[in-house]
Amino acid sequence: MPDYKIIDTLPSRLYAIGDIHGCLDEVTCLLQHLEKSEGLTADDIVLFIGDYIDRGADSKGVIDLLIAFRTKYPKTIFLKGNHEDMLLSYLGQPGQMGDVWLANGGGETIASYGLAKDAFPADLATVMPRSHHQFFQSLERYAVSEKHVFVHAGLDPLRALHTQVDDDLFWIRDVFIQNIHYFDRLVFFGHTPFEDIVYNKPYKVGIDTGCVFGNKLSCVEVIGEKTFQVPKNGREVEVGEFPKE
């Protein structure tokens, strides 16, 4: 079995959502818009690019929301980000950089579970609901369709697609962003925040627009090439389109 998610058949609509980082109000606003204004159905795929936690005010609330969302829309896909990787490492599970998690916003995540920001891993593991443990442990490394790749940070341009390693999938930046690749697929990625969605077709589309830093939460509908953005502390969704080539 491959250790990544394969999207065998593209739906009529596939939504990819950028880094959330504990911004509960903004992701709630976005998902409500997709349901009420876009008529989201169980046949659509909603894919989250990773980094659900840290830095923002309510990481626990975000995970509660996402778990409930997948119950309604079972085709939902959750990718692992480097912040989930750090959290798992902090809890003594397979992952990287757990020793610097607190310094990278982990304290805010711990506080959202009702503990002091410097609580011990065992304390966090105890208060974290079982459904949350299962959520973090079940995150996909990356997802592939016939025409697209969805990954948190990016890909090593010098490695074959099926040989990518976690260090790059969750952490890479410049080597991926500043170079073209030969994967014959358009890569949608997060991790590195930009002022707006980055379009570098046919190579890559960057969808982390730094909501937690005061900018926007971004979503792209991949098939119809539409965009949806919620400004930080905003209550309305800005709808747009991919730029014309």
C-alpha positions as CSV (number, residue, x, y, z in Angstrom):
1,M,0.0,0.0,0.0
2,P,1.3,3.5,-0.8
3,D,2.0,5.7,2.2
4,Y,0.2,8.6,0.6
5,K,-3.4,9.4,-0.4
6,I,-4.4,8.6,-3.9
7,I,-7.4,10.4,-5.4
8,D,-8.5,7.9,-8.0
9,T,-11.3,9.9,-9.5
10,L,-11.5,13.7,-9.4
11,P,-14.8,15.0,-8.2
12,S,-16.6,17.9,-9.9
13,R,-15.2,20.1,-7.1
14,L,-12.1,19.8,-5.0
15,Y,-11.4,22.5,-2.4
16,A,-7.9,22.9,-0.9
17,I,-7.6,25.0,2.3
18,G,-4.4,26.6,3.5
19,D,-2.8,26.7,6.9
20,I,-5.3,27.4,9.7
21,H,-3.0,27.7,12.8
22,G,-5.8,27.8,15.5
23,C,-7.9,30.5,13.7
24,L,-11.2,29.0,14.5
25,D,-13.5,31.9,13.6
26,E,-12.0,32.2,10.1
27,V,-12.1,28.5,9.2
28,T,-15.7,28.3,10.6
29,C,-16.7,31.2,8.4
30,L,-15.1,29.6,5.3
31,L,-16.7,26.2,5.8
32,Q,-20.1,27.7,6.5
33,H,-19.7,29.6,3.2
34,L,-18.9,26.4,1.3
35,E,-21.9,24.7,2.8
36,K,-24.5,27.5,2.4
37,S,-23.3,29.5,-0.6
38,E,-21.5,26.9,-2.6
39,G,-23.8,24.1,-1.9
40,L,-21.1,21.7,-0.7
41,T,-22.1,18.1,-1.0
42,A,-20.8,14.7,0.2
43,D,-19.5,14.1,-3.4
44,D,-17.1,17.0,-3.2
45,I,-13.6,16.7,-1.7
46,V,-12.4,19.2,0.8
47,L,-8.6,18.9,1.4
48,F,-6.8,20.6,4.2
49,I,-3.1,21.3,3.6
50,G,-1.9,20.9,7.2
51,D,-0.9,23.2,10.2
52,Y,-4.2,23.2,12.0
53,I,-2.7,24.1,15.3
54,D,-0.2,26.4,17.1
55,R,0.1,30.2,17.3
56,G,-3.6,30.9,17.1
57,A,-6.1,31.1,20.0
58,D,-8.1,27.9,19.6
59,S,-6.3,24.9,18.2
60,K,-8.5,22.5,20.2
61,G,-11.6,24.2,18.8
62,V,-10.2,23.8,15.2
63,I,-9.7,20.1,15.7
64,D,-13.2,19.6,17.1
65,L,-14.6,21.5,14.1
66,L,-12.6,19.5,11.6
67,I,-13.5,16.1,13.1
68,A,-17.2,17.1,13.0
69,F,-16.8,18.3,9.4
70,R,-15.4,15.0,8.2
71,T,-18.3,13.2,9.8
72,K,-20.6,15.2,7.5
73,Y,-18.3,15.0,4.5
74,P,-16.5,11.7,4.6
75,K,-14.3,12.4,1.5
76,T,-12.5,15.1,3.4
77,I,-8.7,14.7,3.4
78,F,-6.4,16.0,6.1
79,L,-2.7,16.3,5.4
80,K,0.0,16.5,8.0
81,G,1.9,19.8,8.5
82,N,5.2,20.4,10.2
83,H,3.3,21.7,13.3
84,E,1.4,18.4,13.7
85,D,4.8,16.7,13.1
86,M,6.3,18.6,16.0
87,L,3.3,17.9,18.2
88,L,3.5,14.2,17.7
89,S,7.2,14.3,18.4
90,Y,6.6,16.3,21.6
91,L,4.2,13.5,22.7
92,G,6.8,10.9,22.1
93,Q,5.4,9.6,18.9
94,P,7.1,9.4,15.4
95,G,7.8,13.0,14.3
96,Q,10.5,15.6,14.2
97,M,11.5,18.7,16.2
98,G,9.4,18.1,19.3
99,D,12.1,19.9,21.3
100,V,11.3,23.2,19.7
101,W,7.5,22.8,19.4
102,L,6.8,25.1,22.4
103,A,8.9,27.8,20.9
104,N,7.0,27.6,17.6
105,G,3.5,28.2,19.0
106,G,2.9,24.9,20.8
107,G,2.2,26.7,24.0
108,E,-0.9,28.2,22.6
109,T,-2.1,24.8,21.5
110,I,-1.5,23.4,25.0
111,A,-3.4,26.4,26.5
112,S,-6.4,25.6,24.3
113,Y,-6.7,22.3,26.1
114,G,-6.9,24.1,29.4
115,L,-3.3,23.6,30.6
116,A,-0.4,25.9,31.3
117,K,1.6,26.7,28.2
118,D,4.6,24.7,29.4
119,A,2.7,21.6,30.5
120,F,4.5,18.3,30.3
121,P,3.8,16.0,27.3
122,A,2.2,13.4,29.6
123,D,-0.3,16.0,30.9
124,L,-1.2,17.1,27.4
125,A,-1.6,13.5,26.3
126,T,-3.9,12.9,29.2
127,V,-6.3,15.8,28.6
128,M,-6.4,15.4,24.8
129,P,-9.5,13.6,23.7
130,R,-9.0,10.2,22.1
131,S,-10.6,11.5,18.9
132,H,-7.8,14.2,18.7
133,H,-5.1,11.6,19.2
134,Q,-6.6,9.6,16.3
135,F,-6.9,12.7,14.2
136,F,-3.2,13.6,14.5
137,Q,-2.1,10.0,14.0
138,S,-4.2,9.5,10.9
139,L,-3.0,12.5,8.9
140,E,-1.9,11.8,5.3
141,R,1.7,12.6,4.2
142,Y,0.5,14.0,0.8
143,A,-2.2,13.3,-1.8
144,V,-1.9,12.7,-5.5
145,S,-4.4,12.8,-8.4
146,E,-3.7,12.3,-12.1
147,K,-3.2,16.0,-12.5
148,H,-2.3,17.3,-9.0
149,V,-0.2,16.9,-5.9
150,F,-1.3,18.3,-2.6
151,V,1.4,18.6,0.1
152,H,2.0,20.7,3.1
153,A,5.5,22.2,2.4
154,G,6.5,21.0,-1.0
155,L,8.5,18.4,-2.8
156,D,12.2,17.8,-3.5
157,P,12.5,18.5,-7.2
158,L,15.4,16.0,-7.5
159,R,13.5,13.1,-6.0
160,A,10.9,10.9,-7.8
161,L,7.4,11.6,-6.5
162,H,7.0,8.2,-4.8
163,T,10.3,8.6,-3.0
164,Q,9.7,11.9,-1.2
165,V,10.8,12.0,2.4
166,D,9.0,13.5,5.4
167,D,11.7,16.1,6.0
168,D,10.8,17.7,2.7
169,L,7.1,17.0,2.6
170,F,6.6,18.9,5.9
171,W,9.5,21.3,6.1
172,I,11.0,22.2,2.7
173,R,10.9,25.8,1.5
174,D,13.3,27.5,-0.9
175,V,14.6,24.4,-2.8
176,F,11.0,23.7,-3.8
177,I,9.6,27.2,-4.2
178,Q,12.5,28.7,-6.2
179,N,12.9,25.8,-8.6
180,I,10.8,24.2,-11.3
181,H,10.0,20.5,-11.2
182,Y,9.3,17.7,-13.6
183,F,6.4,15.8,-11.9
184,D,3.9,16.5,-14.7
185,R,1.4,17.6,-12.0
186,L,0.4,21.0,-10.5
187,V,1.5,21.1,-6.9
188,F,-0.7,22.8,-4.3
189,F,1.2,23.6,-1.1
190,G,1.1,25.6,2.2
191,H,3.7,26.1,4.9
192,T,5.3,29.2,3.6
193,P,3.0,32.2,4.1
194,F,2.6,34.7,1.2
195,E,0.7,38.0,1.0
196,D,-1.7,36.4,-1.5
197,I,-2.1,33.1,-3.3
198,V,0.9,32.3,-5.4
199,Y,0.3,31.1,-8.9
200,N,3.2,29.6,-10.7
201,K,1.5,27.3,-13.2
202,P,2.1,24.7,-14.5
203,Y,4.3,24.0,-11.5
204,K,2.9,25.1,-8.2
205,V,0.2,27.1,-6.3
206,G,0.9,28.3,-2.8
207,I,-2.2,28.7,-0.6
208,D,-0.8,29.7,2.8
209,T,-1.6,33.4,3.2
210,G,-0.8,33.9,6.8
211,C,-4.1,34.1,8.5
212,V,-2.6,33.8,12.0
213,F,-0.2,36.6,11.2
214,G,-3.1,39.0,10.5
215,N,-3.6,38.4,6.8
216,K,-6.1,35.8,5.3
217,L,-7.2,32.2,5.3
218,S,-7.3,31.0,1.7
219,C,-9.1,28.2,-0.1
220,V,-8.9,27.2,-3.8
221,E,-11.4,25.2,-5.8
222,V,-9.0,23.3,-8.0
223,I,-11.3,22.1,-10.8
224,G,-13.3,25.3,-11.4
225,E,-10.3,27.5,-10.4
226,K,-12.2,29.7,-7.9
227,T,-10.7,31.2,-4.7
228,F,-12.2,31.9,-1.3
229,Q,-10.5,34.1,1.3
230,V,-11.4,35.1,4.8
231,P,-9.5,38.1,6.2
232,K,-8.3,37.8,9.8
233,N,-11.2,38.6,12.1
234,G,-13.4,38.9,9.0
235,R,-17.0,37.6,8.8
236,E,-17.4,37.5,5.0
237,V,-15.7,35.4,2.3
238,E,-14.1,37.1,-0.6
239,V,-14.7,35.1,-3.8
240,G,-12.4,35.3,-6.8
241,E,-10.9,33.3,-9.7
242,F,-7.5,32.1,-10.7
243,P,-5.7,34.6,-12.9
244,K,-6.0,34.2,-16.6
245,E,-2.9,32.6,-18.2
